[in-house]
Amino acid sequence: MRLFHSLISGGLCLSFAMPAAAEGLALARCGSEIGQILSSLEIPEARIRDINVLNIYGASGNGGRIDHVEGWVSFNDCRGNLVISVTTACYLKDIYTTYECRVPGIKSY
């Protein structure tokens, strides 16, 4: 795993191990927080194919306001994803895997 440096949030420089596929997370909304959660799961870097961060908008007619943010991790060894859902304040809301993919200690649907 590569050491990912220079994540600056509120003047605080964070440093943590993160897969190379996650290097662009610092530019996404809540990306550094999603990256920290992902790195805590200790998933081998070779297993991760891609990571996408999506803003999820509310469907209740709230004028296009972002409801929460999701990080979707695609793997090389299974069909499905790891989904890391955080609030708009970037606090962990939910984490799970989909379809065939499994991560130890994480629920699957």
C-alpha positions as CSV (number, residue, x, y, z in Angstrom):
1,M,0.0,0.0,0.0
2,R,1.2,3.5,-0.8
3,L,1.5,6.2,1.8
4,F,-1.0,8.9,0.9
5,H,0.2,12.3,2.0
6,S,-0.9,15.9,1.9
7,L,-4.6,15.6,2.6
8,I,-5.4,19.0,4.0
9,S,-8.6,19.6,5.9
10,G,-9.0,22.7,8.0
11,G,-5.3,23.3,8.0
12,L,-4.6,19.8,9.4
13,C,-2.3,17.5,7.4
14,L,-3.4,13.9,7.5
15,S,-1.2,10.9,6.5
16,F,-2.4,7.3,6.2
17,A,-2.0,4.2,4.1
18,M,-4.4,4.0,1.1
19,P,-4.5,2.0,-2.1
20,A,-3.1,3.7,-5.2
21,A,-6.6,3.5,-6.7
22,A,-7.8,5.9,-4.0
23,E,-5.3,8.7,-4.6
24,G,-7.9,11.0,-6.2
25,L,-10.3,10.8,-3.2
26,A,-8.8,13.9,-1.7
27,L,-10.5,16.0,-4.4
28,A,-14.0,14.5,-3.9
29,R,-16.5,15.7,-1.3
30,C,-15.8,13.6,1.9
31,G,-13.1,11.8,-0.1
32,S,-10.4,11.9,2.5
33,E,-12.9,10.5,5.2
34,I,-14.0,7.7,2.8
35,G,-10.3,7.0,2.1
36,Q,-9.6,6.7,5.8
37,I,-12.5,4.3,6.3
38,L,-11.3,2.3,3.3
39,S,-7.7,2.1,4.6
40,S,-8.9,0.9,8.0
41,L,-10.4,-2.2,6.3
42,E,-6.9,-3.3,5.3
43,I,-8.1,-4.5,1.8
44,P,-5.1,-5.6,-0.3
45,E,-4.3,-2.9,-2.9
46,A,-4.1,-5.5,-5.7
47,R,-7.8,-6.4,-5.0
48,I,-9.1,-2.8,-5.6
49,R,-9.8,-1.9,-9.3
50,D,-11.5,1.5,-8.9
51,I,-13.1,3.9,-6.5
52,N,-15.8,6.4,-7.2
53,V,-17.4,9.0,-4.9
54,L,-21.0,9.9,-5.6
55,N,-23.2,12.7,-4.2
56,I,-26.6,11.2,-3.5
57,Y,-29.4,13.7,-3.8
58,G,-32.6,13.6,-1.8
59,A,-35.8,12.6,-3.6
60,S,-38.1,14.5,-1.3
61,G,-38.3,17.6,-3.4
62,N,-35.6,19.4,-1.4
63,G,-34.3,21.4,-4.3
64,G,-31.5,19.1,-5.3
65,R,-29.8,19.1,-2.0
66,I,-27.2,16.4,-1.3
67,D,-28.6,13.9,1.1
68,H,-25.4,11.9,1.7
69,V,-22.2,10.8,-0.1
70,E,-21.2,7.3,-1.1
71,G,-17.8,5.8,-2.0
72,W,-18.2,2.8,-4.4
73,V,-15.2,0.4,-4.5
74,S,-14.9,-2.0,-7.4
75,F,-12.8,-5.1,-7.1
76,N,-10.7,-7.2,-9.4
77,D,-11.7,-10.5,-7.9
78,C,-15.5,-10.3,-7.7
79,R,-18.6,-8.8,-9.2
80,G,-20.2,-6.2,-6.9
81,N,-18.9,-3.3,-4.8
82,L,-18.0,-2.1,-1.3
83,V,-20.2,0.9,-0.5
84,I,-19.1,3.4,2.1
85,S,-21.9,5.8,2.9
86,V,-21.3,9.0,4.9
87,T,-23.4,11.9,5.9
88,T,-22.9,15.3,4.3
89,A,-20.8,16.1,7.4
90,C,-18.6,13.1,6.3
91,Y,-19.5,10.9,9.3
92,L,-19.9,7.1,8.6
93,K,-23.5,6.3,8.0
94,D,-23.3,2.7,6.6
95,I,-20.9,0.3,5.0
96,Y,-21.7,-2.9,3.1
97,T,-20.8,-5.0,0.1
98,T,-23.0,-6.0,-2.8
99,Y,-23.5,-9.1,-5.0
100,E,-20.5,-11.5,-4.9
101,C,-18.0,-9.3,-3.1
102,R,-17.1,-9.8,0.6
103,V,-14.9,-7.9,3.0
104,P,-14.3,-9.5,6.4
105,G,-16.4,-7.9,9.2
106,I,-18.7,-6.0,6.7
107,K,-22.3,-6.9,6.1
108,S,-23.3,-8.0,2.6
109,Y,-26.5,-7.6,0.5
